[in-house]
Every structure is written in C-alpha cells, then in structure tokens.
Amino acid sequence: MAAQTGHQPDSGTTDMTEHLKTWHGFLSFMKWQVVGAIALLVFLAIFRTHG
C-alpha cells in the first residue's frame, strides 16, 4: 500500500471569481472563432474559382 506523505488535498480553495473570469474569456474566444470560421466559409463560397 502507498505510504502516506502527510499532504492533504486543498479542498474548497478555488477562487470562483478568477474561475468565472477565465470561463467567460474562453466562451468569448470560442464565439469569435465560430464567427471567424463562418465568415471564412462564406468568403470561400462567394469567391470560389472552380466551375
């Protein structure tokens, strides 16, 4: 069996303000990625060069 090191997990110490700020930043980044991908697809559909 593994030896106990005496290290206790840090439970309940999450900074929720920072966590939510990071999550909202991630969602904003993903939203603009989707908008950019759609804009690129529309651009390619309008200016396609094959018959």
mmCIF entry with sequence, helices, sheets and N, C-alpha, C, O atoms, coordinates in Angstrom:
data_MODEL
# 
_entry.id   MODEL 
# 
_entity.id                         1 
_entity.type                       polymer 
_entity.pdbx_number_of_molecules   1 
# 
_entity_poly.entity_id                      1 
_entity_poly.type                           'polypeptide(L)' 
_entity_poly.nstd_linkage                   no 
_entity_poly.nstd_monomer                   no 
_entity_poly.pdbx_seq_one_letter_code       MAAQTGHQPDSGTTDMTEHLKTWHGFLSFMKWQVVGAIALLVFLAIFRTHG 
_entity_poly.pdbx_seq_one_letter_code_can   MAAQTGHQPDSGTTDMTEHLKTWHGFLSFMKWQVVGAIALLVFLAIFRTHG 
_entity_poly.pdbx_strand_id                 A 
# 
loop_
_entity_poly_seq.entity_id 
_entity_poly_seq.num 
_entity_poly_seq.mon_id 
_entity_poly_seq.hetero 
1 1  MET n 
1 2  ALA n 
1 3  ALA n 
1 4  GLN n 
1 5  THR n 
1 6  GLY n 
1 7  HIS n 
1 8  GLN n 
1 9  PRO n 
1 10 ASP n 
1 11 SER n 
1 12 GLY n 
1 13 THR n 
1 14 THR n 
1 15 ASP n 
1 16 MET n 
1 17 THR n 
1 18 GLU n 
1 19 HIS n 
1 20 LEU n 
1 21 LYS n 
1 22 THR n 
1 23 TRP n 
1 24 HIS n 
1 25 GLY n 
1 26 PHE n 
1 27 LEU n 
1 28 SER n 
1 29 PHE n 
1 30 MET n 
1 31 LYS n 
1 32 TRP n 
1 33 GLN n 
1 34 VAL n 
1 35 VAL n 
1 36 GLY n 
1 37 ALA n 
1 38 ILE n 
1 39 ALA n 
1 40 LEU n 
1 41 LEU n 
1 42 VAL n 
1 43 PHE n 
1 44 LEU n 
1 45 ALA n 
1 46 ILE n 
1 47 PHE n 
1 48 ARG n 
1 49 THR n 
1 50 HIS n 
1 51 GLY n 
# 
_struct_asym.id          A 
_struct_asym.entity_id   1 
# 
_struct_conf.conf_type_id            HELX_P 
_struct_conf.id                      HELX_P1 
_struct_conf.pdbx_PDB_helix_id       AA1 
_struct_conf.beg_label_comp_id       MET 
_struct_conf.beg_label_asym_id       A 
_struct_conf.beg_label_seq_id        16 
_struct_conf.pdbx_beg_PDB_ins_code   ? 
_struct_conf.end_label_comp_id       ILE 
_struct_conf.end_label_asym_id       A 
_struct_conf.end_label_seq_id        46 
_struct_conf.pdbx_end_PDB_ins_code   ? 
_struct_conf.beg_auth_comp_id        MET 
_struct_conf.beg_auth_asym_id        A 
_struct_conf.beg_auth_seq_id         16 
_struct_conf.end_auth_comp_id        ILE 
_struct_conf.end_auth_asym_id        A 
_struct_conf.end_auth_seq_id         46 
_struct_conf.pdbx_PDB_helix_class    1 
_struct_conf.details                 ? 
_struct_conf.pdbx_PDB_helix_length   31 
# 
_struct_conf_type.id          HELX_P 
_struct_conf_type.criteria    ? 
_struct_conf_type.reference   ? 
# 
loop_
_atom_site.group_PDB 
_atom_site.id 
_atom_site.type_symbol 
_atom_site.label_atom_id 
_atom_site.label_alt_id 
_atom_site.label_comp_id 
_atom_site.label_asym_id 
_atom_site.label_entity_id 
_atom_site.label_seq_id 
_atom_site.pdbx_PDB_ins_code 
_atom_site.Cartn_x 
_atom_site.Cartn_y 
_atom_site.Cartn_z 
_atom_site.occupancy 
_atom_site.B_iso_or_equiv 
_atom_site.pdbx_formal_charge 
_atom_site.auth_seq_id 
_atom_site.auth_comp_id 
_atom_site.auth_asym_id 
_atom_site.auth_atom_id 
_atom_site.pdbx_PDB_model_num 
ATOM 1   N N  . MET A 1 1  ? 0.839   -1.172 0.000   1.00 0.00 ? 1  MET A N  1 
ATOM 2   C CA . MET A 1 1  ? 0.000   0.000  0.000   1.00 0.00 ? 1  MET A CA 1 
ATOM 3   C C  . MET A 1 1  ? 0.888   1.241  0.000   1.00 0.00 ? 1  MET A C  1 
ATOM 4   O O  . MET A 1 1  ? 1.989   1.227  0.550   1.00 0.00 ? 1  MET A O  1 
ATOM 5   N N  . ALA A 1 2  ? 0.410   2.293  -0.608  1.00 0.00 ? 2  ALA A N  1 
ATOM 6   C CA . ALA A 1 2  ? 1.204   3.508  -0.710  1.00 0.00 ? 2  ALA A CA 1 
ATOM 7   C C  . ALA A 1 2  ? 1.364   4.164  0.658   1.00 0.00 ? 2  ALA A C  1 
ATOM 8   O O  . ALA A 1 2  ? 0.448   4.162  1.481   1.00 0.00 ? 2  ALA A O  1 
ATOM 9   N N  . ALA A 1 3  ? 2.530   4.714  0.874   1.00 0.00 ? 3  ALA A N  1 
ATOM 10  C CA . ALA A 1 3  ? 2.811   5.385  2.145   1.00 0.00 ? 3  ALA A CA 1 
ATOM 11  C C  . ALA A 1 3  ? 2.119   6.744  2.181   1.00 0.00 ? 3  ALA A C  1 
ATOM 12  O O  . ALA A 1 3  ? 2.034   7.426  1.160   1.00 0.00 ? 3  ALA A O  1 
ATOM 13  N N  . GLN A 1 4  ? 1.640   7.126  3.322   1.00 0.00 ? 4  GLN A N  1 
ATOM 14  C CA . GLN A 1 4  ? 1.017   8.431  3.484   1.00 0.00 ? 4  GLN A CA 1 
ATOM 15  C C  . GLN A 1 4  ? 2.112   9.487  3.568   1.00 0.00 ? 4  GLN A C  1 
ATOM 16  O O  . GLN A 1 4  ? 3.044   9.362  4.362   1.00 0.00 ? 4  GLN A O  1 
ATOM 17  N N  . THR A 1 5  ? 1.994   10.526 2.745   1.00 0.00 ? 5  THR A N  1 
ATOM 18  C CA . THR A 1 5  ? 3.007   11.575 2.723   1.00 0.00 ? 5  THR A CA 1 
ATOM 19  C C  . THR A 1 5  ? 2.655   12.729 3.652   1.00 0.00 ? 5  THR A C  1 
ATOM 20  O O  . THR A 1 5  ? 3.484   13.606 3.897   1.00 0.00 ? 5  THR A O  1 
ATOM 21  N N  . GLY A 1 6  ? 1.458   12.734 4.158   1.00 0.00 ? 6  GLY A N  1 
ATOM 22  C CA . GLY A 1 6  ? 1.056   13.829 5.033   1.00 0.00 ? 6  GLY A CA 1 
ATOM 23  C C  . GLY A 1 6  ? 0.494   15.010 4.269   1.00 0.00 ? 6  GLY A C  1 
ATOM 24  O O  . GLY A 1 6  ? 0.097   16.009 4.871   1.00 0.00 ? 6  GLY A O  1 
ATOM 25  N N  . HIS A 1 7  ? 0.457   14.907 2.949   1.00 0.00 ? 7  HIS A N  1 
ATOM 26  C CA . HIS A 1 7  ? -0.077  16.002 2.134   1.00 0.00 ? 7  HIS A CA 1 
ATOM 27  C C  . HIS A 1 7  ? -1.585  15.866 2.036   1.00 0.00 ? 7  HIS A C  1 
ATOM 28  O O  . HIS A 1 7  ? -2.096  14.835 1.599   1.00 0.00 ? 7  HIS A O  1 
ATOM 29  N N  . GLN A 1 8  ? -2.286  16.894 2.438   1.00 0.00 ? 8  GLN A N  1 
ATOM 30  C CA . GLN A 1 8  ? -3.738  16.911 2.363   1.00 0.00 ? 8  GLN A CA 1 
ATOM 31  C C  . GLN A 1 8  ? -4.151  17.708 1.119   1.00 0.00 ? 8  GLN A C  1 
ATOM 32  O O  . GLN A 1 8  ? -3.558  18.748 0.832   1.00 0.00 ? 8  GLN A O  1 
ATOM 33  N N  . PRO A 1 9  ? -5.144  17.240 0.390   1.00 0.00 ? 9  PRO A N  1 
ATOM 34  C CA . PRO A 1 9  ? -5.599  17.995 -0.789  1.00 0.00 ? 9  PRO A CA 1 
ATOM 35  C C  . PRO A 1 9  ? -6.186  19.338 -0.370  1.00 0.00 ? 9  PRO A C  1 
ATOM 36  O O  . PRO A 1 9  ? -6.810  19.463 0.684   1.00 0.00 ? 9  PRO A O  1 
ATOM 37  N N  . ASP A 1 10 ? -5.971  20.336 -1.222  1.00 0.00 ? 10 ASP A N  1 
ATOM 38  C CA . ASP A 1 10 ? -6.515  21.671 -0.960  1.00 0.00 ? 10 ASP A CA 1 
ATOM 39  C C  . ASP A 1 10 ? -7.968  21.692 -1.431  1.00 0.00 ? 10 ASP A C  1 
ATOM 40  O O  . ASP A 1 10 ? -8.244  21.937 -2.606  1.00 0.00 ? 10 ASP A O  1 
ATOM 41  N N  . SER A 1 11 ? -8.871  21.440 -0.529  1.00 0.00 ? 11 SER A N  1 
ATOM 42  C CA . SER A 1 11 ? -10.275 21.430 -0.908  1.00 0.00 ? 11 SER A CA 1 
ATOM 43  C C  . SER A 1 11 ? -10.938 22.739 -0.500  1.00 0.00 ? 11 SER A C  1 
ATOM 44  O O  . SER A 1 11 ? -10.697 23.259 0.590   1.00 0.00 ? 11 SER A O  1 
ATOM 45  N N  . GLY A 1 12 ? -11.768 23.259 -1.383  1.00 0.00 ? 12 GLY A N  1 
ATOM 46  C CA . GLY A 1 12 ? -12.512 24.465 -1.071  1.00 0.00 ? 12 GLY A CA 1 
ATOM 47  C C  . GLY A 1 12 ? -11.716 25.742 -1.199  1.00 0.00 ? 12 GLY A C  1 
ATOM 48  O O  . GLY A 1 12 ? -12.092 26.753 -0.606  1.00 0.00 ? 12 GLY A O  1 
ATOM 49  N N  . THR A 1 13 ? -10.614 25.736 -1.961  1.00 0.00 ? 13 THR A N  1 
ATOM 50  C CA . THR A 1 13 ? -9.809  26.953 -2.070  1.00 0.00 ? 13 THR A CA 1 
ATOM 51  C C  . THR A 1 13 ? -9.843  27.551 -3.472  1.00 0.00 ? 13 THR A C  1 
ATOM 52  O O  . THR A 1 13 ? -9.012  28.399 -3.796  1.00 0.00 ? 13 THR A O  1 
ATOM 53  N N  . THR A 1 14 ? -10.796 27.123 -4.317  1.00 0.00 ? 14 THR A N  1 
ATOM 54  C CA . THR A 1 14 ? -10.889 27.649 -5.672  1.00 0.00 ? 14 THR A CA 1 
ATOM 55  C C  . THR A 1 14 ? -11.384 29.089 -5.639  1.00 0.00 ? 14 THR A C  1 
ATOM 56  O O  . THR A 1 14 ? -12.393 29.393 -5.002  1.00 0.00 ? 14 THR A O  1 
ATOM 57  N N  . ASP A 1 15 ? -10.674 29.963 -6.324  1.00 0.00 ? 15 ASP A N  1 
ATOM 58  C CA . ASP A 1 15 ? -11.097 31.360 -6.447  1.00 0.00 ? 15 ASP A CA 1 
ATOM 59  C C  . ASP A 1 15 ? -12.158 31.419 -7.539  1.00 0.00 ? 15 ASP A C  1 
ATOM 60  O O  . ASP A 1 15 ? -11.825 31.472 -8.723  1.00 0.00 ? 15 ASP A O  1 
ATOM 61  N N  . MET A 1 16 ? -13.423 31.410 -7.153  1.00 0.00 ? 16 MET A N  1 
ATOM 62  C CA . MET A 1 16 ? -14.511 31.351 -8.128  1.00 0.00 ? 16 MET A CA 1 
ATOM 63  C C  . MET A 1 16 ? -14.563 32.586 -9.018  1.00 0.00 ? 16 MET A C  1 
ATOM 64  O O  . MET A 1 16 ? -14.964 32.486 -10.178 1.00 0.00 ? 16 MET A O  1 
ATOM 65  N N  . THR A 1 17 ? -14.171 33.740 -8.506  1.00 0.00 ? 17 THR A N  1 
ATOM 66  C CA . THR A 1 17 ? -14.160 34.950 -9.330  1.00 0.00 ? 17 THR A CA 1 
ATOM 67  C C  . THR A 1 17 ? -13.189 34.777 -10.485 1.00 0.00 ? 17 THR A C  1 
ATOM 68  O O  . THR A 1 17 ? -13.522 35.083 -11.630 1.00 0.00 ? 17 THR A O  1 
ATOM 69  N N  . GLU A 1 18 ? -11.995 34.291 -10.193 1.00 0.00 ? 18 GLU A N  1 
ATOM 70  C CA . GLU A 1 18 ? -10.999 34.064 -11.241 1.00 0.00 ? 18 GLU A CA 1 
ATOM 71  C C  . GLU A 1 18 ? -11.438 32.933 -12.173 1.00 0.00 ? 18 GLU A C  1 
ATOM 72  O O  . GLU A 1 18 ? -11.222 33.002 -13.383 1.00 0.00 ? 18 GLU A O  1 
ATOM 73  N N  . HIS A 1 19 ? -12.040 31.916 -11.620 1.00 0.00 ? 19 HIS A N  1 
ATOM 74  C CA . HIS A 1 19 ? -12.518 30.790 -12.425 1.00 0.00 ? 19 HIS A CA 1 
ATOM 75  C C  . HIS A 1 19 ? -13.577 31.252 -13.426 1.00 0.00 ? 19 HIS A C  1 
ATOM 76  O O  . HIS A 1 19 ? -13.513 30.897 -14.603 1.00 0.00 ? 19 HIS A O  1 
ATOM 77  N N  . LEU A 1 20 ? -14.544 32.037 -12.967 1.00 0.00 ? 20 LEU A N  1 
ATOM 78  C CA . LEU A 1 20 ? -15.603 32.524 -13.851 1.00 0.00 ? 20 LEU A CA 1 
ATOM 79  C C  . LEU A 1 20 ? -15.060 33.497 -14.890 1.00 0.00 ? 20 LEU A C  1 
ATOM 80  O O  . LEU A 1 20 ? -15.523 33.508 -16.030 1.00 0.00 ? 20 LEU A O  1 
ATOM 81  N N  . LYS A 1 21 ? -14.091 34.303 -14.509 1.00 0.00 ? 21 LYS A N  1 
ATOM 82  C CA . LYS A 1 21 ? -13.455 35.230 -15.454 1.00 0.00 ? 21 LYS A CA 1 
ATOM 83  C C  . LYS A 1 21 ? -12.770 34.444 -16.575 1.00 0.00 ? 21 LYS A C  1 
ATOM 84  O O  . LYS A 1 21 ? -12.874 34.806 -17.747 1.00 0.00 ? 21 LYS A O  1 
ATOM 85  N N  . THR A 1 22 ? -12.082 33.387 -16.215 1.00 0.00 ? 22 THR A N  1 
ATOM 86  C CA . THR A 1 22 ? -11.418 32.543 -17.205 1.00 0.00 ? 22 THR A CA 1 
ATOM 87  C C  . THR A 1 22 ? -12.443 31.859 -18.098 1.00 0.00 ? 22 THR A C  1 
ATOM 88  O O  . THR A 1 22 ? -12.262 31.798 -19.314 1.00 0.00 ? 22 THR A O  1 
ATOM 89  N N  . TRP A 1 23 ? -13.514 31.346 -17.508 1.00 0.00 ? 23 TRP A N  1 
ATOM 90  C CA . TRP A 1 23 ? -14.555 30.658 -18.277 1.00 0.00 ? 23 TRP A CA 1 
ATOM 91  C C  . TRP A 1 23 ? -15.213 31.609 -19.272 1.00 0.00 ? 23 TRP A C  1 
ATOM 92  O O  . TRP A 1 23 ? -15.433 31.237 -20.424 1.00 0.00 ? 23 TRP A O  1 
ATOM 93  N N  . HIS A 1 24 ? -15.527 32.822 -18.847 1.00 0.00 ? 24 HIS A N  1 
ATOM 94  C CA . HIS A 1 24 ? -16.151 33.791 -19.747 1.00 0.00 ? 24 HIS A CA 1 
ATOM 95  C C  . HIS A 1 24 ? -15.187 34.200 -20.857 1.00 0.00 ? 24 HIS A C  1 
ATOM 96  O O  . HIS A 1 24 ? -15.608 34.423 -21.992 1.00 0.00 ? 24 HIS A O  1 
ATOM 97  N N  . GLY A 1 25 ? -13.914 34.300 -20.541 1.00 0.00 ? 25 GLY A N  1 
ATOM 98  C CA . GLY A 1 25 ? -12.917 34.585 -21.572 1.00 0.00 ? 25 GLY A CA 1 
ATOM 99  C C  . GLY A 1 25 ? -12.846 33.462 -22.595 1.00 0.00 ? 25 GLY A C  1 
ATOM 100 O O  . GLY A 1 25 ? -12.750 33.722 -23.795 1.00 0.00 ? 25 GLY A O  1 
ATOM 101 N N  . PHE A 1 26 ? -12.891 32.223 -22.135 1.00 0.00 ? 26 PHE A N  1 
ATOM 102 C CA . PHE A 1 26 ? -12.883 31.075 -23.030 1.00 0.00 ? 26 PHE A CA 1 
ATOM 103 C C  . PHE A 1 26 ? -14.111 31.076 -23.936 1.00 0.00 ? 26 PHE A C  1 
ATOM 104 O O  . PHE A 1 26 ? -13.998 30.843 -25.140 1.00 0.00 ? 26 PHE A O  1 
ATOM 105 N N  . LEU A 1 27 ? -15.290 31.339 -23.355 1.00 0.00 ? 27 LEU A N  1 
ATOM 106 C CA . LEU A 1 27 ? -16.503 31.373 -24.168 1.00 0.00 ? 27 LEU A CA 1 
ATOM 107 C C  . LEU A 1 27 ? -16.450 32.486 -25.212 1.00 0.00 ? 27 LEU A C  1 
ATOM 108 O O  . LEU A 1 27 ? -16.884 32.294 -26.347 1.00 0.00 ? 27 LEU A O  1 
ATOM 109 N N  . SER A 1 28 ? -15.923 33.638 -24.834 1.00 0.00 ? 28 SER A N  1 
ATOM 110 C CA . SER A 1 28 ? -15.791 34.743 -25.780 1.00 0.00 ? 28 SER A CA 1 
ATOM 111 C C  . SER A 1 28 ? -14.838 34.375 -26.907 1.00 0.00 ? 28 SER A C  1 
ATOM 112 O O  . SER A 1 28 ? -15.116 34.659 -28.072 1.00 0.00 ? 28 SER A O  1 
ATOM 113 N N  . PHE A 1 29 ? -13.717 33.748 -26.570 1.00 0.00 ? 29 PHE A N  1 
ATOM 114 C CA . PHE A 1 29 ? -12.750 33.318 -27.573 1.00 0.00 ? 29 PHE A CA 1 
ATOM 115 C C  . PHE A 1 29 ? -13.389 32.328 -28.543 1.00 0.00 ? 29 PHE A C  1 
ATOM 116 O O  . PHE A 1 29 ? -13.210 32.450 -29.755 1.00 0.00 ? 29 PHE A O  1 
ATOM 117 N N  . MET A 1 30 ? -14.127 31.358 -28.028 1.00 0.00 ? 30 MET A N  1 
ATOM 118 C CA . MET A 1 30 ? -14.760 30.356 -28.872 1.00 0.00 ? 30 MET A CA 1 
ATOM 119 C C  . MET A 1 30 ? -15.848 30.977 -29.752 1.00 0.00 ? 30 MET A C  1 
ATOM 120 O O  . MET A 1 30 ? -16.017 30.574 -30.902 1.00 0.00 ? 30 MET A O  1 
ATOM 121 N N  . LYS A 1 31 ? -16.574 31.939 -29.225 1.00 0.00 ? 31 LYS A N  1 
ATOM 122 C CA . LYS A 1 31 ? -17.606 32.614 -30.013 1.00 0.00 ? 31 LYS A CA 1 
ATOM 123 C C  . LYS A 1 31 ? -16.982 33.291 -31.226 1.00 0.00 ? 31 LYS A C  1 
ATOM 124 O O  . LYS A 1 31 ? -17.504 33.186 -32.336 1.00 0.00 ? 31 LYS A O  1 
ATOM 125 N N  . TRP A 1 32 ? -15.866 33.985 -31.018 1.00 0.00 ? 32 TRP A N  1 
ATOM 126 C CA . TRP A 1 32 ? -15.224 34.678 -32.129 1.00 0.00 ? 32 TRP A CA 1 
ATOM 127 C C  . TRP A 1 32 ? -14.557 33.700 -33.094 1.00 0.00 ? 32 TRP A C  1 
ATOM 128 O O  . TRP A 1 32 ? -14.430 34.003 -34.280 1.00 0.00 ? 32 TRP A O  1 
ATOM 129 N N  . GLN A 1 33 ? -14.131 32.539 -32.613 1.00 0.00 ? 33 GLN A N  1 
ATOM 130 C CA . GLN A 1 33 ? -13.605 31.509 -33.501 1.00 0.00 ? 33 GLN A CA 1 
ATOM 131 C C  . GLN A 1 33 ? -14.705 31.008 -34.436 1.00 0.00 ? 33 GLN A C  1 
ATOM 132 O O  . GLN A 1 33 ? -14.468 30.828 -35.630 1.00 0.00 ? 33 GLN A O  1 
ATOM 133 N N  . VAL A 1 34 ? -15.894 30.785 -33.906 1.00 0.00 ? 34 VAL A N  1 
ATOM 134 C CA . VAL A 1 34 ? -17.015 30.323 -34.724 1.00 0.00 ? 34 VAL A CA 1 
ATOM 135 C C  . VAL A 1 34 ? -17.415 31.397 -35.729 1.00 0.00 ? 34 VAL A C  1 
ATOM 136 O O  . VAL A 1 34 ? -17.652 31.088 -36.897 1.00 0.00 ? 34 VAL A O  1 
ATOM 137 N N  . VAL A 1 35 ? -17.495 32.646 -35.297 1.00 0.00 ? 35 VAL A N  1 
ATOM 138 C CA . VAL A 1 35 ? -17.836 33.745 -36.207 1.00 0.00 ? 35 VAL A CA 1 
ATOM 139 C C  . VAL A 1 35 ? -16.801 33.842 -37.327 1.00 0.00 ? 35 VAL A C  1 
ATOM 140 O O  . VAL A 1 35 ? -17.159 34.021 -38.490 1.00 0.00 ? 35 VAL A O  1 
ATOM 141 N N  . GLY A 1 36 ? -15.531 33.724 -36.982 1.00 0.00 ? 36 GLY A N  1 
ATOM 142 C CA . GLY A 1 36 ? -14.478 33.782 -37.996 1.00 0.00 ? 36 GLY A CA 1 
ATOM 143 C C  . GLY A 1 36 ? -14.547 32.625 -38.971 1.00 0.00 ? 36 GLY A C  1 
ATOM 144 O O  . GLY A 1 36 ? -14.346 32.820 -40.170 1.00 0.00 ? 36 GLY A O  1 
ATOM 145 N N  . ALA A 1 37 ? -14.827 31.422 -38.484 1.00 0.00 ? 37 ALA A N  1 
ATOM 146 C CA . ALA A 1 37 ? -14.926 30.256 -39.360 1.00 0.00 ? 37 ALA A CA 1 
ATOM 147 C C  . ALA A 1 37 ? -16.110 30.404 -40.319 1.00 0.00 ? 37 ALA A C  1 
ATOM 148 O O  . ALA A 1 37 ? -15.999 30.072 -41.499 1.00 0.00 ? 37 ALA A O  1 
ATOM 149 N N  . ILE A 1 38 ? -17.235 30.897 -39.817 1.00 0.00 ? 38 ILE A N  1 
ATOM 150 C CA . ILE A 1 38 ? -18.398 31.107 -40.678 1.00 0.00 ? 38 ILE A CA 1 
ATOM 151 C C  . ILE A 1 38 ? -18.099 32.172 -41.724 1.00 0.00 ? 38 ILE A C  1 
ATOM 152 O O  . ILE A 1 38 ? -18.454 32.012 -42.891 1.00 0.00 ? 38 ILE A O  1 
ATOM 153 N N  . ALA A 1 39 ? -17.450 33.255 -41.316 1.00 0.00 ? 39 ALA A N  1 
ATOM 154 C CA . ALA A 1 39 ? -17.089 34.309 -42.270 1.00 0.00 ? 39 ALA A CA 1 
ATOM 155 C C  . ALA A 1 39 ? -16.150 33.768 -43.345 1.00 0.00 ? 39 ALA A C  1 
ATOM 156 O O  . ALA A 1 39 ? -16.291 34.113 -44.519 1.00 0.00 ? 39 ALA A O  1 
ATOM 157 N N  . LEU A 1 40 ? -15.203 32.934 -42.962 1.00 0.00 ? 40 LEU A N  1 
ATOM 158 C CA . LEU A 1 40 ? -14.281 32.341 -43.928 1.00 0.00 ? 40 LEU A CA 1 
ATOM 159 C C  . LEU A 1 40 ? -15.029 31.435 -44.903 1.00 0.00 ? 40 LEU A C  1 
ATOM 160 O O  . LEU A 1 40 ? -14.767 31.472 -46.105 1.00 0.00 ? 40 LEU A O  1 
ATOM 161 N N  . LEU A 1 41 ? -15.950 30.629 -44.401 1.00 0.00 ? 41 LEU A N  1 
ATOM 162 C CA . LEU A 1 41 ? -16.726 29.752 -45.277 1.00 0.00 ? 41 LEU A CA 1 
ATOM 163 C C  . LEU A 1 41 ? -17.590 30.549 -46.251 1.00 0.00 ? 41 LEU A C  1 
ATOM 164 O O  . LEU A 1 41 ? -17.711 30.177 -47.419 1.00 0.00 ? 41 LEU A O  1 
ATOM 165 N N  . VAL A 1 42 ? -18.188 31.638 -45.782 1.00 0.00 ? 42 VAL A N  1 
ATOM 166 C CA . VAL A 1 42 ? -18.989 32.489 -46.662 1.00 0.00 ? 42 VAL A CA 1 
ATOM 167 C C  . VAL A 1 42 ? -18.092 33.119 -47.723 1.00 0.00 ? 42 VAL A C  1 
ATOM 168 O O  . VAL A 1 42 ? -18.455 33.154 -48.899 1.00 0.00 ? 42 VAL A O  1 
ATOM 169 N N  . PHE A 1 43 ? -16.937 33.611 -47.322 1.00 0.00 ? 43 PHE A N  1 
ATOM 170 C CA . PHE A 1 43 ? -15.982 34.206 -48.264 1.00 0.00 ? 43 PHE A CA 1 
ATOM 171 C C  . PHE A 1 43 ? -15.572 33.195 -49.327 1.00 0.00 ? 43 PHE A C  1 
ATOM 172 O O  . PHE A 1 43 ? -15.548 33.520 -50.514 1.00 0.00 ? 43 PHE A O  1 
ATOM 173 N N  . LEU A 1 44 ? -15.251 31.984 -48.917 1.00 0.00 ? 44 LEU A N  1 
ATOM 174 C CA . LEU A 1 44 ? -14.847 30.950 -49.869 1.00 0.00 ? 44 LEU A CA 1 
ATOM 175 C C  . LEU A 1 44 ? -16.006 30.557 -50.784 1.00 0.00 ? 44 LEU A C  1 
ATOM 176 O O  . LEU A 1 44 ? -15.785 30.267 -51.960 1.00 0.00 ? 44 LEU A O  1 
ATOM 177 N N  . ALA A 1 45 ? -17.223 30.541 -50.275 1.00 0.00 ? 45 ALA A N  1 
ATOM 178 C CA . ALA A 1 45 ? -18.371 30.193 -51.103 1.00 0.00 ? 45 ALA A CA 1 
ATOM 179 C C  . ALA A 1 45 ? -18.654 31.272 -52.147 1.00 0.00 ? 45 ALA A C  1 
ATOM 180 O O  . ALA A 1 45 ? -19.047 30.957 -53.270 1.00 0.00 ? 45 ALA A O  1 
ATOM 181 N N  . ILE A 1 46 ? -18.460 32.525 -51.791 1.00 0.00 ? 46 ILE A N  1 
ATOM 182 C CA . ILE A 1 46 ? -18.720 33.624 -52.721 1.00 0.00 ? 46 ILE A CA 1 
ATOM 183 C C  . ILE A 1 46 ? -17.648 33.685 -53.802 1.00 0.00 ? 46 ILE A C  1 
ATOM 184 O O  . ILE A 1 46 ? -17.969 33.877 -54.975 1.00 0.00 ? 46 ILE A O  1 
ATOM 185 N N  . PHE A 1 47 ? -16.404 33.527 -53.435 1.00 0.00 ? 47 PHE A N  1 
ATOM 186 C CA . PHE A 1 47 ? -15.285 33.712 -54.357 1.00 0.00 ? 47 PHE A CA 1 
ATOM 187 C C  . PHE A 1 47 ? -14.650 32.397 -54.799 1.00 0.00 ? 47 PHE A C  1 
ATOM 188 O O  . PHE A 1 47 ? -13.440 32.347 -55.024 1.00 0.00 ? 47 PHE A O  1 
ATOM 189 N N  . ARG A 1 48 ? -15.437 31.338 -54.927 1.00 0.00 ? 48 ARG A N  1 
ATOM 190 C CA . ARG A 1 48 ? -14.874 30.079 -55.393 1.00 0.00 ? 48 ARG A CA 1 
ATOM 191 C C  . ARG A 1 48 ? -14.428 30.218 -56.844 1.00 0.00 ? 48 ARG A C  1 
ATOM 192 O O  . ARG A 1 48 ? -15.035 30.962 -57.614 1.00 0.00 ? 48 ARG A O  1 
ATOM 193 N N  . THR A 1 49 ? -13.387 29.515 -57.211 1.00 0.00 ? 49 THR A N  1 
ATOM 194 C CA . THR A 1 49 ? -12.788 29.698 -58.538 1.00 0.00 ? 49 THR A CA 1 
ATOM 195 C C  . THR A 1 49 ? -12.993 28.486 -59.450 1.00 0.00 ? 49 THR A C  1 
ATOM 196 O O  . THR A 1 49 ? -12.496 28.477 -60.576 1.00 0.00 ? 49 THR A O  1 
ATOM 197 N N  . HIS A 1 50 ? -13.704 27.480 -58.991 1.00 0.00 ? 50 HIS A N  1 
ATOM 198 C CA . HIS A 1 50 ? -13.938 26.348 -59.883 1.00 0.00 ? 50 HIS A CA 1 
ATOM 199 C C  . HIS A 1 50 ? -15.345 26.434 -60.470 1.00 0.00 ? 50 HIS A C  1 
ATOM 200 O O  . HIS A 1 50 ? -16.221 27.109 -59.929 1.00 0.00 ? 50 HIS A O  1 
ATOM 201 N N  . GLY A 1 51 ? -15.541 25.745 -61.573 1.00 0.00 ? 51 GLY A N  1 
ATOM 202 C CA . GLY A 1 51 ? -16.754 25.849 -62.372 1.00 0.00 ? 51 GLY A CA 1 
ATOM 203 C C  . GLY A 1 51 ? -17.940 25.279 -61.715 1.00 0.00 ? 51 GLY A C  1 
ATOM 204 O O  . GLY A 1 51 ? -19.031 25.302 -62.283 1.00 0.00 ? 51 GLY A O  1 
# 
